[in-house]
Amino acid sequence: MLSSYIMNNFLKIMSIFILLNTTTSVFAVETTNKIEIKSENILKTLTRKSLSKQELLQFLFEYVIIIDDEKGNGIVTYYFKDDIYTRYKNLEIISEDKWLITRLGYLLIFDNNKKNFWKIQPSKENKINIKKSIASIGKVHNFAYKNKTDYYLKLEEKKINDRKK
């Protein structure tokens, strides 16, 4: 009895280990009468090095993040300052809200009382794993980043040009 219990648990653990070590996993996503198949390396996503707390603060101090956050606005720019971030689309403010860094080193983005946890992973392919507070696994997004000072100068130039009109 006890040995069969141990054997069953061992088989479950081995199955999980084998699933995590496979090079690709296939997910099916249903989209209006057709199924789209995506292949993604789960192990790479879970183990990719993300920024430490100090690196994250330095990154947010130096750069703006350009991303399609799938909130319906297309590609937007996140500009972080103090404890407020501003979302821009074509140099126009879309929204503002609070942000902070959690004890575990995630970037916590507030969006109208909703919480999103960002795990920023810059490398050859810049990725942000965005996890909603109710989801157990996040969704990986590609992103770009640009110098914050250059972006600020573009914002100020736009303000000046708008005043002239």
C-alpha positions, 0 to 999 in steps of 0.5 A: 500500500505504502509502496504504491503510494510512493510509486504513484507520487514518484511517477507524477513528479517524473512526469512534471519533470519530463514536461518541463524539460521538453524543448517545446510545448504546444498551446492551442488558442481558439480564435473565431472558428480556427485554432492557432498553434503556438510553440514556446519554450516554457523552461526558458521563459521561467528561468530567464534572468530578470533584473534585480531590484537595484538594476530595475530601479536603474533601468526605469531611471534611464529608459522608457519602455515601449510595448504593446500591453494589449490594453487596446491602444497598440504600441504605447510608451511607459514613462516612470517617475517617482511612484507614478508612471505615465502611458503615452501614445504618439506623445499624448498621455493615455493614462497615469497610475502608481507603480512600485517594486515588490519585495520579490523584485517584480515591478507592480503596475496599478491600472484602475485598482487592477494589479499587473506584475512585470518581470523585465528580462532585457537581453537579445530579445527583450521580454516582459512577463506580465502577470495579472494578480488573478492569473498564476502564469503571466504572458510574455511580451516583447518590448523595446526601450529608449533613453528617457532624456531623449523621450522627455525632449520629444515631449517638451518639443511637442508641448512647445509646438502645440502652444505655437498653434 
